[in-house]
Amino acid sequence: MICGQRKSLKFFISISSYYQSDKLVLKMPWRIDFPPAPRLFWSEVAIRCILITTFMATEDFHPFWRIIQPEEYWLYRFPQTASYVTTSMLYGIAISSVVGIVLIFFPLHRSFLELWAGLLVPSLALPMTGVITNTIKLTVGRPRPDYFDRCYPGVKDFDGTQPCTGDPSDVIEGRKSFPSGHSSVTFCSMGFLALYLAGQLGVFNNRGRGQAWRLCAVMTPLVLATVAAISRTMDYHHHWQDITVGAIIGLLVSYTVYRQYFPCLGNPSSNVPYLSSGSGYPSFPGASSMATPLLRSSYSQPAGLSNPLKSV
């Protein structure tokens, strides 16, 4: 038993030494030898924390109280119903889908740089979309289609003189119709999936052009986003203008952020992020070695040290 414990201890020590080797190409984002170095890594984290905090804070702000004209009453007299796509469902699908797709492609290239770049895009695009959407919501203050049912529950013949007796939180939320947050977040996440899949599969360059299954894989997230956005008019939570502008915001933000980290889809190397190629990032010793994929066969190690993972 003691002999077995000693062998196990030696095995874990050898693994530790192997992974601590200066020649090993396994770099993590917070290490000094990982581009773009800790200073830029923490700036990326800080920007995302600021955006997320701002988004969460603006969720509780009161919108502009826009006057409703008598000729507009019919626009806001739809019944209040439950959401087909709830907020928790929305963010659950948006976050899990983008992270899942990036992780699925990791075993193909086995590069932590490409994994890191793939996660940088949605982690920036989603909170940025939320901040932009909430800013417009609070500034415009357009009532939802079911606003009267929120503010004047049980009132059938509204003449403009009845007091608002609805739940205050429901009434305030009823003034945040334009643009649709569900639509912008859905098209941001699904738009990123479409762009990422198109880049990885080479749909718009010679690597994958002319193959129908690749194009269908790219179009599927956009179809799902369209269905989710349309559901917001089916439950009378948004007008069609709300979901249209929300979709445009989500797509524009996702494309803009995507192009900050990945080349255009027509590029022959559309699947390789700028971080891996070294383009647009400060140079430092050893940066050139990071441009190659992390293949186990390419691991280098000190002389005399065997690879403890070779037999695993």
QUIMO-V690109 format. One record per backbone hydrogen bond with DSSP energy under -1.0 kcal/mol. CO is the residue of the C=O (numbers start at 1). NH is the residue of the N-H. E is the energy in kcal/mol with one decimal. If there is no record, write none. Layout:
co,nh,e
CO,NH,E
CO,NH,E
This chain:
co,nh,e
1,5,-2.0
2,6,-2.2
3,7,-2.1
4,8,-2.2
5,9,-2.4
6,10,-2.6
7,11,-2.2
8,12,-2.3
9,13,-2.2
10,14,-2.4
11,15,-2.1
12,16,-2.4
13,17,-2.6
14,18,-2.2
15,19,-2.4
16,20,-1.5
25,27,-1.2
28,31,-2.2
31,34,-1.5
34,37,-2.9
37,41,-2.2
38,42,-2.9
39,43,-1.3
40,44,-2.0
41,45,-2.0
42,46,-2.6
43,47,-2.3
44,48,-1.7
45,49,-2.2
46,50,-2.4
47,51,-2.2
48,52,-2.5
49,53,-2.4
50,54,-2.5
51,55,-2.6
52,56,-2.4
53,57,-2.1
54,58,-2.4
57,60,-1.4
64,66,-1.3
69,72,-2.2
70,73,-1.3
72,75,-1.7
73,76,-1.5
76,148,-2.5
86,90,-2.5
87,91,-2.3
88,92,-2.0
89,93,-2.5
90,94,-2.5
91,95,-2.4
92,96,-2.1
93,97,-2.2
94,98,-1.4
95,99,-2.1
96,100,-2.4
97,101,-2.3
98,102,-1.8
99,103,-2.2
100,104,-2.0
101,105,-1.5
105,109,-1.2
106,110,-3.4
111,115,-2.0
112,116,-2.6
113,117,-2.5
114,118,-2.2
115,119,-1.6
116,120,-1.5
117,121,-1.2
119,123,-1.5
120,124,-1.0
121,125,-3.0
122,126,-2.2
124,128,-1.7
125,129,-2.5
126,130,-2.2
127,131,-2.3
128,132,-2.3
129,133,-2.6
130,134,-2.5
131,135,-2.2
132,136,-2.0
133,137,-2.6
134,138,-2.6
135,139,-1.6
136,140,-2.7
137,141,-2.5
138,64,-2.2
142,177,-2.3
144,147,-1.8
145,78,-2.6
146,150,-1.3
147,151,-2.7
148,152,-3.2
151,165,-1.8
151,166,-1.3
152,155,-1.8
167,171,-2.5
168,172,-2.6
169,173,-2.2
170,174,-1.7
172,175,-1.6
173,176,-1.5
174,144,-2.7
180,184,-2.1
181,185,-2.6
182,186,-2.3
183,187,-2.5
184,188,-1.7
185,189,-2.5
186,190,-2.9
187,191,-1.5
188,192,-1.9
189,193,-2.1
190,194,-2.4
191,195,-2.4
192,196,-3.4
193,197,-2.8
194,198,-2.2
195,199,-2.4
196,200,-2.7
197,201,-2.7
198,203,-1.7
202,205,-1.3
202,208,-1.7
205,208,-1.3
205,209,-2.0
208,211,-1.2
211,215,-1.4
212,216,-2.6
213,217,-1.9
214,218,-1.5
215,219,-2.2
216,220,-1.8
219,223,-2.0
220,224,-2.2
221,225,-2.1
222,226,-2.0
223,227,-2.1
224,228,-2.3
225,229,-2.2
226,230,-2.4
227,231,-1.7
229,232,-1.4
230,233,-1.8
230,234,-1.2
231,235,-1.6
232,237,-1.8
232,238,-1.7
239,243,-1.5
240,244,-1.8
241,245,-2.3
242,180,-1.8
242,246,-2.2
243,247,-2.2
244,248,-1.9
245,249,-2.5
246,250,-2.4
247,251,-2.4
248,252,-2.5
249,253,-2.5
250,254,-2.2
251,255,-2.4
252,256,-2.5
253,257,-2.6
254,258,-2.3
255,259,-2.2
257,260,-1.0
258,261,-1.3
258,262,-2.3
261,274,-2.3
264,267,-1.5
267,270,-1.5
269,272,-1.8
273,277,-1.6
274,278,-1.5
278,281,-1.2
284,287,-2.1
287,290,-1.3
288,291,-1.2
293,295,-1.7
295,298,-1.5
296,299,-1.3
302,305,-1.7
307,310,-1.4
309,312,-1.1
